[in-house]
Amino acid sequence: MNIANTTGQDVPPPVSLSANAAKRIAVLKQKEGNDDLKFKVRVDGGGCSGFQYHFSFVETAENDDIVVVKDGVTMLVDSLSLLYMTGSEVDFVEDLVGAAFVVKNPNATASCGCGTSFSI
């Protein structure tokens, strides 16, 4: 899905992908050996706080997916998940504890220590 305002100009996507996340996705795609892979982010019920993020690779986008392209990689977010993620940034962080994709979600009112579970 392309997003444009009423003047026909492109507008920023409702969910963004950081440069660090795009770089990590590119590395993972290369390891998989499949340039057609797209990084899919989905919100599922469950987890410690009520909702959790699910990350996966898919080859094709669904009709209701929002498509975000950053530095040559594609991220997909389905329309239902977008209800919970509008304004969010998907990032990749590395620290002494480990490395992981994280969602910086301004809509989340609480999250658990694992960083993949949240509530609204």
Biopython code that builds the backbone (N, CA, C, O; Angstrom):
import numpy as np
from Bio.PDB.StructureBuilder import StructureBuilder

atoms = [
    (1, "MET", "N", (0.847, -1.172, 0.000)),
    (1, "MET", "CA", (0.000, 0.000, 0.000)),
    (1, "MET", "C", (0.889, 1.231, 0.000)),
    (1, "MET", "O", (1.748, 1.366, 0.872)),
    (2, "ASN", "N", (0.706, 2.118, -0.943)),
    (2, "ASN", "CA", (1.407, 3.396, -0.949)),
    (2, "ASN", "C", (0.570, 4.401, -0.195)),
    (2, "ASN", "O", (-0.658, 4.387, -0.273)),
    (3, "ILE", "N", (1.230, 5.262, 0.525)),
    (3, "ILE", "CA", (0.520, 6.238, 1.330)),
    (3, "ILE", "C", (0.801, 7.618, 0.743)),
    (3, "ILE", "O", (1.959, 7.983, 0.538)),
    (4, "ALA", "N", (-0.244, 8.376, 0.475)),
    (4, "ALA", "CA", (-0.086, 9.731, -0.052)),
    (4, "ALA", "C", (-1.125, 10.623, 0.609)),
    (4, "ALA", "O", (-2.193, 10.162, 1.011)),
    (5, "ASN", "N", (-0.799, 11.904, 0.716)),
    (5, "ASN", "CA", (-1.794, 12.830, 1.250)),
    (5, "ASN", "C", (-2.676, 13.323, 0.112)),
    (5, "ASN", "O", (-2.519, 12.871, -1.022)),
    (6, "THR", "N", (-3.592, 14.234, 0.385)),
    (6, "THR", "CA", (-4.568, 14.654, -0.623)),
    (6, "THR", "C", (-3.942, 15.439, -1.767)),
    (6, "THR", "O", (-4.574, 15.594, -2.812)),
    (7, "THR", "N", (-2.705, 15.945, -1.600)),
    (7, "THR", "CA", (-2.047, 16.652, -2.692)),
    (7, "THR", "C", (-1.275, 15.709, -3.590)),
    (7, "THR", "O", (-0.661, 16.141, -4.565)),
    (8, "GLY", "N", (-1.299, 14.407, -3.266)),
    (8, "GLY", "CA", (-0.611, 13.433, -4.073)),
    (8, "GLY", "C", (0.842, 13.217, -3.685)),
    (8, "GLY", "O", (1.522, 12.378, -4.275)),
    (9, "GLN", "N", (1.327, 13.968, -2.698)),
    (9, "GLN", "CA", (2.714, 13.815, -2.253)),
    (9, "GLN", "C", (2.818, 12.658, -1.270)),
    (9, "GLN", "O", (1.897, 12.394, -0.497)),
    (10, "ASP", "N", (3.956, 11.972, -1.314)),
    (10, "ASP", "CA", (4.184, 10.895, -0.358)),
    (10, "ASP", "C", (4.286, 11.473, 1.048)),
    (10, "ASP", "O", (4.847, 12.548, 1.257)),
    (11, "VAL", "N", (3.740, 10.749, 1.989)),
    (11, "VAL", "CA", (3.821, 11.132, 3.401)),
    (11, "VAL", "C", (4.565, 10.024, 4.140)),
    (11, "VAL", "O", (4.611, 8.885, 3.675)),
    (12, "PRO", "N", (5.144, 10.358, 5.283)),
    (12, "PRO", "CA", (5.859, 9.317, 6.026)),
    (12, "PRO", "C", (4.919, 8.167, 6.379)),
    (12, "PRO", "O", (3.736, 8.382, 6.642)),
    (13, "PRO", "N", (5.456, 6.935, 6.384)),
    (13, "PRO", "CA", (4.615, 5.791, 6.755)),
    (13, "PRO", "C", (4.218, 5.880, 8.224)),
    (13, "PRO", "O", (4.923, 6.510, 9.012)),
    (14, "PRO", "N", (3.106, 5.263, 8.604)),
    (14, "PRO", "CA", (2.643, 5.318, 9.990)),
    (14, "PRO", "C", (3.523, 4.524, 10.954)),
    (14, "PRO", "O", (3.398, 4.673, 12.169)),
    (15, "VAL", "N", (4.411, 3.684, 10.424)),
    (15, "VAL", "CA", (5.383, 2.928, 11.215)),
    (15, "VAL", "C", (6.718, 3.081, 10.506)),
    (15, "VAL", "O", (6.782, 3.025, 9.278)),
    (16, "SER", "N", (7.793, 3.276, 11.281)),
    (16, "SER", "CA", (9.097, 3.462, 10.645)),
    (16, "SER", "C", (10.070, 2.345, 11.019)),
    (16, "SER", "O", (9.854, 1.591, 11.968)),
    (17, "LEU", "N", (11.128, 2.271, 10.253)),
    (17, "LEU", "CA", (12.172, 1.277, 10.429)),
    (17, "LEU", "C", (13.484, 2.027, 10.582)),
    (17, "LEU", "O", (13.828, 2.850, 9.733)),
    (18, "SER", "N", (14.223, 1.756, 11.655)),
    (18, "SER", "CA", (15.486, 2.450, 11.881)),
    (18, "SER", "C", (16.559, 1.926, 10.935)),
    (18, "SER", "O", (16.430, 0.844, 10.362)),
    (19, "ALA", "N", (17.613, 2.710, 10.782)),
    (19, "ALA", "CA", (18.741, 2.290, 9.953)),
    (19, "ALA", "C", (19.392, 1.034, 10.529)),
    (19, "ALA", "O", (19.805, 0.155, 9.773)),
    (20, "ASN", "N", (19.491, 0.937, 11.866)),
    (20, "ASN", "CA", (20.066, -0.256, 12.500)),
    (20, "ASN", "C", (19.242, -1.498, 12.189)),
    (20, "ASN", "O", (19.797, -2.560, 11.909)),
    (21, "ALA", "N", (17.923, -1.370, 12.237)),
    (21, "ALA", "CA", (17.053, -2.510, 11.944)),
    (21, "ALA", "C", (17.179, -2.910, 10.479)),
    (21, "ALA", "O", (17.250, -4.099, 10.167)),
    (22, "ALA", "N", (17.206, -1.934, 9.581)),
    (22, "ALA", "CA", (17.334, -2.231, 8.155)),
    (22, "ALA", "C", (18.651, -2.954, 7.875)),
    (22, "ALA", "O", (18.692, -3.895, 7.082)),
    (23, "LYS", "N", (19.709, -2.518, 8.519)),
    (23, "LYS", "CA", (21.018, -3.152, 8.344)),
    (23, "LYS", "C", (20.997, -4.609, 8.818)),
    (23, "LYS", "O", (21.533, -5.490, 8.145)),
    (24, "ARG", "N", (20.377, -4.861, 9.977)),
    (24, "ARG", "CA", (20.307, -6.223, 10.515)),
    (24, "ARG", "C", (19.430, -7.117, 9.638)),
    (24, "ARG", "O", (19.766, -8.277, 9.402)),
    (25, "ILE", "N", (18.312, -6.581, 9.157)),
    (25, "ILE", "CA", (17.432, -7.353, 8.266)),
    (25, "ILE", "C", (18.187, -7.746, 7.001)),
    (25, "ILE", "O", (18.052, -8.872, 6.523)),
    (26, "ALA", "N", (18.984, -6.822, 6.454)),
    (26, "ALA", "CA", (19.771, -7.123, 5.251)),
    (26, "ALA", "C", (20.742, -8.271, 5.514)),
    (26, "ALA", "O", (20.916, -9.140, 4.660)),
    (27, "VAL", "N", (21.374, -8.283, 6.683)),
    (27, "VAL", "CA", (22.304, -9.359, 7.043)),
    (27, "VAL", "C", (21.552, -10.686, 7.143)),
    (27, "VAL", "O", (22.019, -11.704, 6.634)),
    (28, "LEU", "N", (20.398, -10.676, 7.794)),
    (28, "LEU", "CA", (19.610, -11.901, 7.944)),
    (28, "LEU", "C", (19.110, -12.425, 6.603)),
    (28, "LEU", "O", (19.114, -13.633, 6.366)),
    (29, "LYS", "N", (18.680, -11.520, 5.726)),
    (29, "LYS", "CA", (18.249, -11.929, 4.385)),
    (29, "LYS", "C", (19.396, -12.576, 3.625)),
    (29, "LYS", "O", (19.203, -13.577, 2.936)),
    (30, "GLN", "N", (20.582, -12.010, 3.748)),
    (30, "GLN", "CA", (21.753, -12.557, 3.065)),
    (30, "GLN", "C", (22.060, -13.962, 3.581)),
    (30, "GLN", "O", (22.399, -14.853, 2.802)),
    (31, "LYS", "N", (21.940, -14.155, 4.893)),
    (31, "LYS", "CA", (22.180, -15.482, 5.471)),
    (31, "LYS", "C", (21.152, -16.496, 4.970)),
    (31, "LYS", "O", (21.476, -17.670, 4.786)),
    (32, "GLU", "N", (19.916, -16.047, 4.749)),
    (32, "GLU", "CA", (18.867, -16.926, 4.236)),
    (32, "GLU", "C", (19.043, -17.205, 2.747)),
    (32, "GLU", "O", (18.516, -18.192, 2.233)),
    (33, "GLY", "N", (19.784, -16.338, 2.049)),
    (33, "GLY", "CA", (20.025, -16.533, 0.627)),
    (33, "GLY", "C", (18.812, -16.284, -0.241)),
    (33, "GLY", "O", (18.677, -16.885, -1.307)),
    (34, "ASN", "N", (17.914, -15.393, 0.209)),
    (34, "ASN", "CA", (16.688, -15.125, -0.541)),
    (34, "ASN", "C", (16.424, -13.624, -0.555)),
    (34, "ASN", "O", (15.970, -13.066, 0.444)),
    (35, "ASP", "N", (16.704, -12.970, -1.675)),
    (35, "ASP", "CA", (16.512, -11.524, -1.788)),
    (35, "ASP", "C", (15.051, -11.107, -1.796)),
    (35, "ASP", "O", (14.753, -9.924, -1.632)),
    (36, "ASP", "N", (14.123, -12.055, -1.985)),
    (36, "ASP", "CA", (12.697, -11.730, -2.028)),
    (36, "ASP", "C", (12.056, -11.620, -0.649)),
    (36, "ASP", "O", (10.889, -11.243, -0.543)),
    (37, "LEU", "N", (12.794, -11.940, 0.401)),
    (37, "LEU", "CA", (12.217, -11.925, 1.749)),
    (37, "LEU", "C", (11.895, -10.505, 2.211)),
    (37, "LEU", "O", (12.638, -9.554, 1.969)),
    (38, "LYS", "N", (10.760, -10.410, 2.883)),
    (38, "LYS", "CA", (10.307, -9.161, 3.492)),
    (38, "LYS", "C", (10.137, -9.407, 4.985)),
    (38, "LYS", "O", (9.717, -10.487, 5.402)),
    (39, "PHE", "N", (10.467, -8.400, 5.784)),
    (39, "PHE", "CA", (10.400, -8.496, 7.236)),
    (39, "PHE", "C", (8.990, -8.133, 7.690)),
    (39, "PHE", "O", (8.559, -6.993, 7.517)),
    (40, "LYS", "N", (8.273, -9.083, 8.264)),
    (40, "LYS", "CA", (6.874, -8.866, 8.667)),
    (40, "LYS", "C", (6.809, -8.673, 10.178)),
    (40, "LYS", "O", (7.378, -9.456, 10.939)),
    (41, "VAL", "N", (6.113, -7.630, 10.599)),
    (41, "VAL", "CA", (5.884, -7.356, 12.018)),
    (41, "VAL", "C", (4.390, -7.467, 12.264)),
    (41, "VAL", "O", (3.580, -6.875, 11.551)),
    (42, "ARG", "N", (4.041, -8.235, 13.285)),
    (42, "ARG", "CA", (2.630, -8.473, 13.603)),
    (42, "ARG", "C", (2.439, -8.345, 15.111)),
    (42, "ARG", "O", (3.342, -8.655, 15.888)),
    (43, "VAL", "N", (1.270, -7.891, 15.511)),
    (43, "VAL", "CA", (0.891, -7.854, 16.919)),
    (43, "VAL", "C", (-0.072, -9.001, 17.165)),
    (43, "VAL", "O", (-1.080, -9.142, 16.472)),
    (44, "ASP", "N", (0.252, -9.826, 18.168)),
    (44, "ASP", "CA", (-0.594, -10.954, 18.565)),
    (44, "ASP", "C", (-1.049, -10.746, 20.004)),
    (44, "ASP", "O", (-0.390, -10.051, 20.777)),
    (45, "GLY", "N", (-2.169, -11.345, 20.354)),
    (45, "GLY", "CA", (-2.586, -11.375, 21.747)),
    (45, "GLY", "C", (-1.699, -12.329, 22.517)),
    (45, "GLY", "O", (-1.263, -13.352, 21.988)),
    (46, "GLY", "N", (-1.431, -11.989, 23.777)),
    (46, "GLY", "CA", (-0.610, -12.869, 24.609)),
    (46, "GLY", "C", (0.555, -12.141, 25.219)),
    (46, "GLY", "O", (0.604, -10.911, 25.218)),
    (47, "GLY", "N", (1.485, -12.894, 25.736)),
    (47, "GLY", "CA", (2.638, -12.294, 26.399)),
    (47, "GLY", "C", (2.288, -11.852, 27.806)),
    (47, "GLY", "O", (1.143, -11.969, 28.241)),
    (48, "CYS", "N", (3.269, -11.353, 28.499)),
    (48, "CYS", "CA", (3.105, -10.950, 29.906)),
    (48, "CYS", "C", (2.131, -9.785, 30.079)),
    (48, "CYS", "O", (1.437, -9.695, 31.091)),
    (49, "SER", "N", (2.083, -8.891, 29.085)),
    (49, "SER", "CA", (1.324, -7.650, 29.245)),
    (49, "SER", "C", (0.068, -7.570, 28.391)),
    (49, "SER", "O", (-0.602, -6.537, 28.404)),
    (50, "GLY", "N", (-0.276, -8.609, 27.657)),
    (50, "GLY", "CA", (-1.517, -8.603, 26.882)),
    (50, "GLY", "C", (-1.336, -8.716, 25.384)),
    (50, "GLY", "O", (-2.116, -9.390, 24.712)),
    (51, "PHE", "N", (-0.303, -8.055, 24.847)),
    (51, "PHE", "CA", (0.006, -8.129, 23.420)),
    (51, "PHE", "C", (1.487, -8.415, 23.275)),
    (51, "PHE", "O", (2.283, -8.101, 24.160)),
    (52, "GLN", "N", (1.848, -9.014, 22.148)),
    (52, "GLN", "CA", (3.265, -9.238, 21.885)),
    (52, "GLN", "C", (3.555, -9.052, 20.409)),
    (52, "GLN", "O", (2.686, -9.249, 19.560)),
    (53, "TYR", "N", (4.783, -8.671, 20.118)),
    (53, "TYR", "CA", (5.220, -8.498, 18.740)),
    (53, "TYR", "C", (5.731, -9.825, 18.206)),
    (53, "TYR", "O", (6.360, -10.601, 18.926)),
    (54, "HIS", "N", (5.453, -10.073, 16.936)),
    (54, "HIS", "CA", (5.929, -11.272, 16.259)),
    (54, "HIS", "C", (6.673, -10.807, 15.008)),
    (54, "HIS", "O", (6.136, -10.043, 14.206)),
    (55, "PHE", "N", (7.908, -11.271, 14.847)),
    (55, "PHE", "CA", (8.738, -10.916, 13.709)),
    (55, "PHE", "C", (8.986, -12.163, 12.870)),
    (55, "PHE", "O", (9.280, -13.231, 13.408)),
    (56, "SER", "N", (8.867, -12.026, 11.551)),
    (56, "SER", "CA", (9.114, -13.164, 10.672)),
    (56, "SER", "C", (9.510, -12.664, 9.288)),
    (56, "SER", "O", (9.408, -11.474, 8.989)),
    (57, "PHE", "N", (9.959, -13.582, 8.460)),
    (57, "PHE", "CA", (10.209, -13.280, 7.061)),
    (57, "PHE", "C", (9.107, -13.926, 6.223)),
    (57, "PHE", "O", (8.700, -15.059, 6.480)),
    (58, "VAL", "N", (8.632, -13.194, 5.223)),
    (58, "VAL", "CA", (7.661, -13.704, 4.258)),
    (58, "VAL", "C", (8.142, -13.306, 2.862)),
    (58, "VAL", "O", (8.959, -12.398, 2.708)),
    (59, "GLU", "N", (7.625, -13.994, 1.859)),
    (59, "GLU", "CA", (8.023, -13.664, 0.490)),
    (59, "GLU", "C", (7.059, -12.703, -0.196)),
    (59, "GLU", "O", (7.454, -11.966, -1.100)),
    (60, "THR", "N", (5.797, -12.707, 0.229)),
    (60, "THR", "CA", (4.819, -11.842, -0.433)),
    (60, "THR", "C", (4.023, -11.041, 0.591)),
    (60, "THR", "O", (3.776, -11.493, 1.709)),
    (61, "ALA", "N", (3.636, -9.860, 0.183)),
    (61, "ALA", "CA", (2.819, -8.992, 1.020)),
    (61, "ALA", "C", (1.344, -9.351, 0.839)),
    (61, "ALA", "O", (0.921, -9.780, -0.235)),
    (62, "GLU", "N", (0.586, -9.171, 1.893)),
    (62, "GLU", "CA", (-0.870, -9.320, 1.821)),
    (62, "GLU", "C", (-1.465, -8.000, 1.323)),
    (62, "GLU", "O", (-0.799, -6.966, 1.369)),
    (63, "ASN", "N", (-2.711, -8.031, 0.850)),
    (63, "ASN", "CA", (-3.353, -6.827, 0.312)),
    (63, "ASN", "C", (-3.468, -5.694, 1.320)),
    (63, "ASN", "O", (-3.432, -4.525, 0.939)),
    (64, "ASP", "N", (-3.608, -6.027, 2.618)),
    (64, "ASP", "CA", (-3.798, -4.977, 3.621)),
    (64, "ASP", "C", (-2.501, -4.569, 4.319)),
    (64, "ASP", "O", (-2.542, -3.800, 5.280)),
    (65, "ASP", "N", (-1.350, -5.068, 3.856)),
    (65, "ASP", "CA", (-0.077, -4.726, 4.490)),
    (65, "ASP", "C", (0.361, -3.303, 4.151)),
    (65, "ASP", "O", (0.236, -2.853, 3.012)),
    (66, "ILE", "N", (0.869, -2.615, 5.151)),
    (66, "ILE", "CA", (1.559, -1.358, 4.942)),
    (66, "ILE", "C", (2.994, -1.743, 4.580)),
    (66, "ILE", "O", (3.595, -2.589, 5.242)),
    (67, "VAL", "N", (3.535, -1.134, 3.549)),
    (67, "VAL", "CA", (4.876, -1.454, 3.073)),
    (67, "VAL", "C", (5.803, -0.293, 3.410)),
    (67, "VAL", "O", (5.549, 0.849, 3.028)),
    (68, "VAL", "N", (6.879, -0.595, 4.129)),
    (68, "VAL", "CA", (7.878, 0.400, 4.477)),
    (68, "VAL", "C", (9.211, -0.076, 3.906)),
    (68, "VAL", "O", (9.654, -1.188, 4.195)),
    (69, "VAL", "N", (9.845, 0.767, 3.099)),
    (69, "VAL", "CA", (11.142, 0.425, 2.512)),
    (69, "VAL", "C", (12.184, 1.367, 3.091)),
    (69, "VAL", "O", (12.022, 2.587, 3.078)),
    (70, "LYS", "N", (13.262, 0.770, 3.600)),
    (70, "LYS", "CA", (14.358, 1.559, 4.180)),
    (70, "LYS", "C", (15.669, 0.895, 3.781)),
    (70, "LYS", "O", (15.863, -0.294, 4.030)),
    (71, "ASP", "N", (16.563, 1.648, 3.169)),
    (71, "ASP", "CA", (17.896, 1.179, 2.807)),
    (71, "ASP", "C", (17.867, -0.165, 2.079)),
    (71, "ASP", "O", (18.710, -1.029, 2.321)),
    (72, "GLY", "N", (16.892, -0.334, 1.188)),
    (72, "GLY", "CA", (16.827, -1.522, 0.355)),
    (72, "GLY", "C", (16.134, -2.726, 0.960)),
    (72, "GLY", "O", (16.060, -3.769, 0.311)),
    (73, "VAL", "N", (15.621, -2.623, 2.185)),
    (73, "VAL", "CA", (14.866, -3.733, 2.772)),
    (73, "VAL", "C", (13.409, -3.309, 2.944)),
    (73, "VAL", "O", (13.098, -2.124, 3.064)),
    (74, "THR", "N", (12.533, -4.303, 2.952)),
    (74, "THR", "CA", (11.102, -4.052, 3.050)),
    (74, "THR", "C", (10.550, -4.618, 4.349)),
    (74, "THR", "O", (10.798, -5.772, 4.700)),
    (75, "MET", "N", (9.794, -3.781, 5.056)),
    (75, "MET", "CA", (9.077, -4.211, 6.253)),
    (75, "MET", "C", (7.588, -4.130, 5.949)),
    (75, "MET", "O", (7.124, -3.184, 5.312)),
    (76, "LEU", "N", (6.846, -5.129, 6.410)),
    (76, "LEU", "CA", (5.400, -5.188, 6.236)),
    (76, "LEU", "C", (4.721, -5.167, 7.597)),
    (76, "LEU", "O", (5.197, -5.792, 8.545)),
    (77, "VAL", "N", (3.608, -4.448, 7.690)),
    (77, "VAL", "CA", (2.778, -4.447, 8.897)),
    (77, "VAL", "C", (1.334, -4.566, 8.440)),
    (77, "VAL", "O", (0.872, -3.756, 7.636)),
    (78, "ASP", "N", (0.611, -5.570, 8.945)),
    (78, "ASP", "CA", (-0.779, -5.740, 8.528)),
    (78, "ASP", "C", (-1.659, -4.657, 9.150)),
    (78, "ASP", "O", (-1.287, -4.043, 10.150)),
    (79, "SER", "N", (-2.818, -4.432, 8.556)),
    (79, "SER", "CA", (-3.684, -3.326, 8.977)),
    (79, "SER", "C", (-4.201, -3.470, 10.408)),
    (79, "SER", "O", (-4.376, -2.465, 11.097)),
    (80, "LEU", "N", (-4.446, -4.690, 10.864)),
    (80, "LEU", "CA", (-4.899, -4.882, 12.245)),
    (80, "LEU", "C", (-3.793, -4.523, 13.233)),
    (80, "LEU", "O", (-4.045, -3.848, 14.231)),
    (81, "SER", "N", (-2.577, -4.969, 12.959)),
    (81, "SER", "CA", (-1.444, -4.638, 13.832)),
    (81, "SER", "C", (-1.167, -3.146, 13.830)),
    (81, "SER", "O", (-0.747, -2.586, 14.842)),
    (82, "LEU", "N", (-1.400, -2.500, 12.695)),
    (82, "LEU", "CA", (-1.163, -1.069, 12.583)),
    (82, "LEU", "C", (-2.012, -0.280, 13.584)),
    (82, "LEU", "O", (-1.599, 0.786, 14.040)),
    (83, "LEU", "N", (-3.196, -0.800, 13.926)),
    (83, "LEU", "CA", (-4.038, -0.134, 14.924)),
    (83, "LEU", "C", (-3.300, 0.037, 16.247)),
    (83, "LEU", "O", (-3.529, 1.009, 16.966)),
    (84, "TYR", "N", (-2.420, -0.899, 16.569)),
    (84, "TYR", "CA", (-1.668, -0.868, 17.824)),
    (84, "TYR", "C", (-0.285, -0.244, 17.676)),
    (84, "TYR", "O", (0.360, 0.084, 18.672)),
    (85, "MET", "N", (0.173, -0.079, 16.434)),
    (85, "MET", "CA", (1.564, 0.327, 16.215)),
    (85, "MET", "C", (1.756, 1.686, 15.559)),
    (85, "MET", "O", (2.898, 2.092, 15.347)),
    (86, "THR", "N", (0.693, 2.405, 15.230)),
    (86, "THR", "CA", (0.841, 3.688, 14.553)),
    (86, "THR", "C", (1.757, 4.607, 15.358)),
    (86, "THR", "O", (1.579, 4.789, 16.563)),
    (87, "GLY", "N", (2.736, 5.179, 14.667)),
    (87, "GLY", "CA", (3.699, 6.068, 15.308)),
    (87, "GLY", "C", (4.926, 5.355, 15.856)),
    (87, "GLY", "O", (5.823, 5.999, 16.401)),
    (88, "SER", "N", (4.977, 4.037, 15.717)),
    (88, "SER", "CA", (6.077, 3.249, 16.270)),
    (88, "SER", "C", (7.289, 3.229, 15.339)),
    (88, "SER", "O", (7.189, 3.482, 14.139)),
    (89, "GLU", "N", (8.432, 2.920, 15.939)),
    (89, "GLU", "CA", (9.651, 2.669, 15.178)),
    (89, "GLU", "C", (10.170, 1.285, 15.539)),
    (89, "GLU", "O", (10.291, 0.949, 16.717)),
    (90, "VAL", "N", (10.475, 0.484, 14.521)),
    (90, "VAL", "CA", (11.098, -0.811, 14.735)),
    (90, "VAL", "C", (12.610, -0.589, 14.663)),
    (90, "VAL", "O", (13.123, -0.055, 13.680)),
    (91, "ASP", "N", (13.309, -1.003, 15.713)),
    (91, "ASP", "CA", (14.741, -0.778, 15.823)),
    (91, "ASP", "C", (15.436, -2.104, 16.121)),
    (91, "ASP", "O", (14.783, -3.089, 16.466)),
    (92, "PHE", "N", (16.738, -2.125, 15.988)),
    (92, "PHE", "CA", (17.547, -3.272, 16.383)),
    (92, "PHE", "C", (18.601, -2.752, 17.330)),
    (92, "PHE", "O", (19.359, -1.843, 16.992)),
    (93, "VAL", "N", (18.652, -3.336, 18.534)),
    (93, "VAL", "CA", (19.607, -2.873, 19.547)),
    (93, "VAL", "C", (20.517, -4.022, 19.977)),
    (93, "VAL", "O", (20.108, -5.181, 20.043)),
    (94, "GLU", "N", (21.746, -3.659, 20.263)),
    (94, "GLU", "CA", (22.724, -4.603, 20.795)),
    (94, "GLU", "C", (23.314, -3.997, 22.054)),
    (94, "GLU", "O", (23.735, -2.840, 22.059)),
    (95, "ASP", "N", (23.343, -4.784, 23.123)),
    (95, "ASP", "CA", (23.963, -4.342, 24.363)),
    (95, "ASP", "C", (24.568, -5.540, 25.078)),
    (95, "ASP", "O", (24.645, -6.629, 24.509)),
    (96, "LEU", "N", (24.988, -5.351, 26.295)),
    (96, "LEU", "CA", (25.637, -6.433, 27.034)),
    (96, "LEU", "C", (24.718, -7.618, 27.288)),
    (96, "LEU", "O", (25.186, -8.746, 27.437)),
    (97, "VAL", "N", (23.422, -7.371, 27.337)),
    (97, "VAL", "CA", (22.452, -8.429, 27.606)),
    (97, "VAL", "C", (22.180, -9.272, 26.368)),
    (97, "VAL", "O", (21.891, -10.463, 26.481)),
    (98, "GLY", "N", (22.269, -8.666, 25.187)),
    (98, "GLY", "CA", (22.004, -9.392, 23.954)),
    (98, "GLY", "C", (21.652, -8.448, 22.825)),
    (98, "GLY", "O", (21.887, -7.243, 22.911)),
    (99, "ALA", "N", (21.090, -8.998, 21.774)),
    (99, "ALA", "CA", (20.692, -8.226, 20.602)),
    (99, "ALA", "C", (19.275, -8.639, 20.224)),
    (99, "ALA", "O", (18.922, -9.817, 20.277)),
    (100, "ALA", "N", (18.461, -7.638, 19.836)),
    (100, "ALA", "CA", (17.071, -7.953, 19.510)),
    (100, "ALA", "C", (16.423, -6.810, 18.733)),
    (100, "ALA", "O", (16.844, -5.656, 18.807)),
    (101, "PHE", "N", (15.386, -7.177, 17.989)),
    (101, "PHE", "CA", (14.518, -6.165, 17.410)),
    (101, "PHE", "C", (13.604, -5.663, 18.522)),
    (101, "PHE", "O", (13.076, -6.454, 19.304)),
    (102, "VAL", "N", (13.420, -4.359, 18.589)),
    (102, "VAL", "CA", (12.522, -3.760, 19.576)),
    (102, "VAL", "C", (11.601, -2.773, 18.869)),
    (102, "VAL", "O", (11.965, -2.180, 17.854)),
    (103, "VAL", "N", (10.411, -2.611, 19.418)),
    (103, "VAL", "CA", (9.459, -1.658, 18.872)),
    (103, "VAL", "C", (9.310, -0.530, 19.877)),
    (103, "VAL", "O", (8.914, -0.747, 21.022)),
    (104, "LYS", "N", (9.631, 0.666, 19.436)),
    (104, "LYS", "CA", (9.447, 1.861, 20.260)),
    (104, "LYS", "C", (8.045, 2.369, 19.956)),
    (104, "LYS", "O", (7.822, 3.072, 18.970)),
    (105, "ASN", "N", (7.105, 1.998, 20.820)),
    (105, "ASN", "CA", (5.686, 2.221, 20.562)),
    (105, "ASN", "C", (5.130, 3.287, 21.508)),
    (105, "ASN", "O", (5.015, 3.043, 22.709)),
    (106, "PRO", "N", (4.784, 4.465, 20.982)),
    (106, "PRO", "CA", (4.253, 5.527, 21.838)),
    (106, "PRO", "C", (2.850, 5.214, 22.368)),
    (106, "PRO", "O", (2.376, 5.892, 23.280)),
    (107, "ASN", "N", (2.187, 4.211, 21.819)),
    (107, "ASN", "CA", (0.837, 3.841, 22.253)),
    (107, "ASN", "C", (0.846, 2.897, 23.444)),
    (107, "ASN", "O", (-0.172, 2.752, 24.121)),
    (108, "ALA", "N", (1.974, 2.254, 23.713)),
    (108, "ALA", "CA", (2.063, 1.275, 24.797)),
    (108, "ALA", "C", (2.050, 1.999, 26.141)),
    (108, "ALA", "O", (2.810, 2.943, 26.360)),
    (109, "THR", "N", (1.182, 1.543, 27.029)),
    (109, "THR", "CA", (1.116, 2.133, 28.365)),
    (109, "THR", "C", (1.981, 1.377, 29.350)),
    (109, "THR", "O", (2.324, 1.902, 30.409)),
    (110, "ALA", "N", (2.338, 0.144, 29.010)),
    (110, "ALA", "CA", (3.215, -0.672, 29.855)),
    (110, "ALA", "C", (3.860, -1.738, 28.977)),
    (110, "ALA", "O", (3.316, -2.132, 27.945)),
    (111, "SER", "N", (5.028, -2.194, 29.410)),
    (111, "SER", "CA", (5.678, -3.312, 28.731)),
    (111, "SER", "C", (6.410, -4.133, 29.766)),
    (111, "SER", "O", (6.706, -3.659, 30.862)),
    (112, "CYS", "N", (6.700, -5.377, 29.405)),
    (112, "CYS", "CA", (7.402, -6.239, 30.351)),
    (112, "CYS", "C", (8.905, -6.161, 30.099)),
    (112, "CYS", "O", (9.348, -5.543, 29.132)),
    (113, "GLY", "N", (9.663, -6.777, 30.954)),
    (113, "GLY", "CA", (11.107, -6.724, 30.875)),
    (113, "GLY", "C", (11.691, -7.319, 29.615)),
    (113, "GLY", "O", (12.782, -6.925, 29.200)),
    (114, "CYS", "N", (10.994, -8.260, 28.990)),
    (114, "CYS", "CA", (11.539, -8.897, 27.780)),
    (114, "CYS", "C", (11.507, -7.942, 26.593)),
    (114, "CYS", "O", (12.251, -8.143, 25.633)),
    (115, "GLY", "N", (10.665, -6.907, 26.629)),
    (115, "GLY", "CA", (10.605, -5.935, 25.553)),
    (115, "GLY", "C", (9.746, -6.332, 24.372)),
    (115, "GLY", "O", (9.594, -5.544, 23.439)),
    (116, "THR", "N", (9.178, -7.529, 24.380)),
    (116, "THR", "CA", (8.333, -7.935, 23.251)),
    (116, "THR", "C", (6.865, -7.987, 23.626)),
    (116, "THR", "O", (6.025, -8.284, 22.776)),
    (117, "SER", "N", (6.537, -7.709, 24.863)),
    (117, "SER", "CA", (5.157, -7.747, 25.324)),
    (117, "SER", "C", (4.765, -6.348, 25.811)),
    (117, "SER", "O", (5.561, -5.660, 26.450)),
    (118, "PHE", "N", (3.527, -5.936, 25.499)),
    (118, "PHE", "CA", (3.091, -4.589, 25.882)),
    (118, "PHE", "C", (1.588, -4.565, 26.111)),
    (118, "PHE", "O", (0.874, -5.499, 25.747)),
    (119, "SER", "N", (1.123, -3.485, 26.718)),
    (119, "SER", "CA", (-0.314, -3.260, 26.870)),
    (119, "SER", "C", (-0.652, -1.852, 26.420)),
    (119, "SER", "O", (0.204, -0.968, 26.381)),
    (120, "ILE", "N", (-1.916, -1.664, 26.082)),
    (120, "ILE", "CA", (-2.404, -0.358, 25.631)),
    (120, "ILE", "C", (-3.559, 0.041, 26.503)),
    (120, "ILE", "O", (-4.137, 1.111, 26.311)),
]
sb = StructureBuilder()
sb.init_structure("model")
sb.init_model(0)
sb.init_chain("A")
sb.init_seg("    ")
for serial, (resi, resn, name, xyz) in enumerate(atoms, 1):
    if name == "N":
        sb.init_residue(resn, " ", resi, " ")
    sb.init_atom(name, np.array(xyz, "f"), 0.0, 1.0, " ", f" {name:<3s}", serial, name[0])
structure = sb.get_structure()
